[in-house]
Structures are given as C-alpha cells and as structure tokens.
Amino acid sequence: MSKTFASQGDLAEKVVSFEKLSEHAYAYTAEGDPNTGIVIGDNAVMVVDTQATPVMAQDVIRRVREVTDKPIKYVVLSHYHAVRVLGASAYKPDHIIASQDTYELIVERGAADMQSEIERFPRLFRAVESVPGLTWPTVVFRGQLTLWLGKLEVRIMQIGRGHTKGDTVVWLPADQVLFSGDLVEFDATPYAGMPTSRTGRPRSSGLRPSSPVRWCRGAARRSRRPPRSARVSKARARSSRSCIVRCRRARGEARSCGRSTRRPTRG
C-alpha cells in the first residue's frame, strides 16, 4: 500500500471563528488552518492573506460584510505559499502588496508551489477550479511601507528571513495588533519546507509595544500575547523575537524605509 502525505488524510472540517481583536482589527481563524487578518480603516479594508481559493475567500468576505460595508482595497501577502495567496482574486482589490523577496519567490517557484500544495492539502483548496492562476503583486516594496487608511496607520514590514525569505508582518501601532503570518504559530506544527535560518540577524522593525500585543498568527487561534509554549521553529523564533522583543522604539512618525514599485497584474 502506497503512503500519502498526512495532510491528504486531514479531511475533517474545522470550526471557523471571526474574532474582534481591536477597534480596527479582526482575525479569521479555523483551528490550525491558515488564518486571514482583517484591518478596517476609516475609508477602506485591508485583508492580510487571502485563503487558498476564491470560493473559500467568499466566507471571509461574508464575515467582513457583517461588520462593515467599506470597500476592500488592499490585500497583503505575508509570504509566499499558494495556500496563502490564491484566493486573492475574490476580493477584487485595488492593490496586492508583497515584499520584493516574495515577488521573486513567486517568479522562481510559484507554479511548482501551486501544484505541490494543491496535491498535499486537498481540504484547503476547496473549489480549486475557481483559482484563475498565480497571484501577482501589483505593489512591491523593500523594507517597510506605511499606509494610512484615513487616520489609521498601517505599517507593512519585511523584518527579515524566517519562514521564507520574504516574510512580512502588518503592524497597527495605535491598536497594538500584529499580523505575523507564519513567522509564529501556536498549537500547530511549524512548516519548514523553505527554512532560511542561516541568514544573520533580521533587520529591526521599529516595534516596541507599550502594552500586551494581540496577535493573529499564521495558523491556529489568535492570542493576546506570545505564550512561552509556542511551537516555533528556530528561524521563526528568531524573527519573531526580533520583531517583538529586541527591536528599537519607533521614532516619531513612521516613514517608508524602502521603495515601492507598481507591477502589472499577471496570471
């Protein structure tokens, strides 16, 4: 009898929750499945990670519409993995934002990763036929990109290599909310298919929370603060410690410390 990936036998439906983290932030979670973060500004909505297919993303959109009718203008890719990005078309965003390194990974191995993850995670790619192709960023940045959703400041930061070389977090300074992608997971087995632990010290992100942080991790439930028992790989632990513990205090108004460029949508 031939052996299969353990994930191919994981077919049980998960219980989905949609929790309010702060005045402007929500977490869409499903018992260890990839999470989606929601940021609601004064004039627009941002989605952090998209779910795996447009059909699956419709459930996120339905829950967002229960709390706001503001347009979903931004999608942020926390990193490169098909299960995170292939639902992006459902949101019809004005901008899809990713780090330069994430863009390069999509160019290098996007098609191969799409095929591999669809084969390994059948439950996570429900209605896979609705995927129109690879998700291509339309705004690519280096270092840090700051957006203002009205009066709400949103910092999008590539803090250094960890889970992949393009890992990006989304930080709401006023709300003390962090969307960390797969740099941090809890009650979930860390995935190390593309580890990058020999990369030196991650760059400082300018974060130093003044109160307990509310996290939306890449998988599993959200948490008010990072527990000591979090099961993270060494590479992820290094990046998350740099992000939360070792970073310098933010100086004045946030500034973009990198460049951003528009690229045509492809795929």
N, C-alpha and C positions, 0 to 999 in steps of 0.2 A: 504494500500500500504506500503510495507516494505521500510525502509530508507536505504540508502547506504552511504559509505564514500564520502565526497565531492570530493576527488581525483579521484574516479571512474567515475565521470562525467566530469573530465578535459581531454577531448579527442582532443582538438584543437592542431594542430601542431605549434611549436614555431619557431621563426626565429633564426637561428644559426649564430653566429659570431666567427671569428677566428682572434684575435687581437694581435698585437705585443706589448708587454709590455716593452721590453728592447732588448739589443743585443742578449740575450740568452733565453728569456722567452716569451711564448705565452699563451693566455687564450682562451679556447674553451668554449663559453657560449651560453645559449639558453633561455633567458627571464624567469629566475626563476627555470629552470631545473637544475639538478646537473651539476656543471662545471668540466672541466678537465684542469689541468695545464700541460704545456709542457716546459721542460728545455733542451736546445740544447748546449751540451758541445763541446769540441774540437774533441772528439772521440766517443761520444755516446749520446743518447737521453734518458731522463727520463720523464715518464708520472706520474702525480700526480692525482690519482683517475681515474677510467677506463671507465665510463659509465656502464649501467646496464646489457648489453648483448654483446656478441662478435660481433653480427651483427651491433649494434649501435656503437661499438668501431671502426668499419671499416671507419666510416666517419671521426673520429679523425685521424686515420692513413692516410687517403687520404689527409687531410689538412697538416699533418706533412710532407708528401712526396712532397708537393708543395714548401716547404722551405728548406728541407734537405734530403739527402739520407743516413745519418748516421744511424747505427743500433739502434733500441730501446732496450736498455739493462736493463733498470730499470723501475719497477713500484712501486710507493709508495702509500700505503693506508693511507689516512689522518685519518680515523677512521673506526669503524665497522658499516656498514649498507649495505644491499645487493645491493641497488641501486647504491652504490659507487664502488663495487668491482667485480661484477660477469662478467664484460666484460674483465677481465684481460687476459684470455687465447688468445684473438685475437692478442695481441702484441708479443706473444712468447718471453717474456723477459728472460734474464739470471737470474735475481733476482727479487723477490717480497718482498718488505720491509715493515715491520709493527712493532709497539711497542709491547712489551711483553703483556701489558694490552689488546691491540687489539686482539692479538692471543688468549688470554684467553677468550675473549668475543665470538670469532668465535667457539671455542671449546664448550663453555657453551650454546650458543643460536643461532649459525649460521644457522642451518637447520630451526628452527622456524621462525627466522627473514626473511629468504629467502621466505618461504611460505607466511608470512604475507605481505611483501612488494609487492610481485608479485600480490597478491589479491587486494591490495589497490591502486596500481599505474599501471594500465594496459597499459597506453600510454608509460610509462617509461621503460617498459620491452618488447619492440617490438622484435619479433622473439625470445621469451623466450625459445623456444625449442633448440636454439643454445647454451644455458648455459650448460657446461659439469658437473657442480656441484659446490660445495663451492670453494671459492678461498682461498688457504692456503699460508701464507707467507713462503718463503724459507730463509729469513734473519730476525731475530727478535732481537730487541735492547732495552736497557733501557736508559733513559735519553737523550743522544744525539749521533748521528752517523754522522761523516763527510765523505763525498765522494769527490773525485776530478775527474771531467770529463775533463781530460787533465789539463789545468791550471785553470779551473773554479771550485771554491769551492762551494759545496752544503752542507748546514747543515740541517739535518733531526732531529727535536727536539720534544720530548714529553714534553709539557710545563705544564701539569697539567690537572686535570679533568675539564670538562666543558660540552660539548655536549654529550660526552660519557667519560668513564674513560680512554680511550686510545688515546685521541686527539693528533694529530701530525701535525706540520707545517713544511714547507720547505722554507728555507731562503737562498737567494742569496746575500751575503754581498756586492759583487762588483757591482751588479746591483740595490741593494736596492729594491728587489722584494720579496714579501711574498705570498706564497700559504697557506691560513689559513684554508682550509676545512670548516666545518660547525660551527667552533667557531664564525664566523662572517657571517652575512647575511644582505642584504640590499634590500629593496623593495620586500621582501619575508617573509612569515610567519614563524617564528622560530619553529622548531620541537623540542618538549621536551618529547619525548617518553621514554628517558632514562636519565633524568636530574640527575646531580651529584653536586648540589650546596653546599652541606654541607661537603666540603672536605678540608677546610682550604685554605691557600694561595698557589696558584700554584708556582712551582719552577721557579727560574729565568732562562731565556733562553739566557742571554748574548746579548740581542739585544738593540741597541740604534741607530736608523737610524740618519744619518747626513743630510739627505735631505728627501723630501716627498716620502713616500713609495708608490709603485704601488702594489695593492692588487689583488689577484684572490680569491674571496670568494667562499664559498661552493655553493651558488646559487645566481642568478641574475647577473647583469652586473659587470664588473671589475671597479675599481676606483683608482684614483691616491692617495687619502688619505681617511682615515675613516671619513665619514660625521657625524655630530652631531646627525642627524636624523636616524641613522642606527637602525633598529628594531631588537635588540638582546635581548635574554633572560639574566637574571641577571648572570646566570652561564657563558654564553658565554662572556658577557661584562667583567666579572672578569678576565677570561683567556686572552682575547684579550688586555685588559689594561695592564696586567702583561707582555704580550709579547711585546707590542709596547712602553708603556709609562714608566712603573716602573722598567724595567729590567736594570741591570748594564751594563756599557760599556764593549764591548767584549775585552778580554785581549789577545793581541798578536795573534799568530796563533791558529786557532780553534783546539780543541782536543776532542776526543771522551770521554765523561764523563760517559759512560755506557758500557755495554758489548754487543756484538752481537754474535749470535749463528746461525748456519745454521740448518734448519729443512727440512726434506724431503717433497717435494710437495705431497699433498694428494688430494683426491676428484676426 
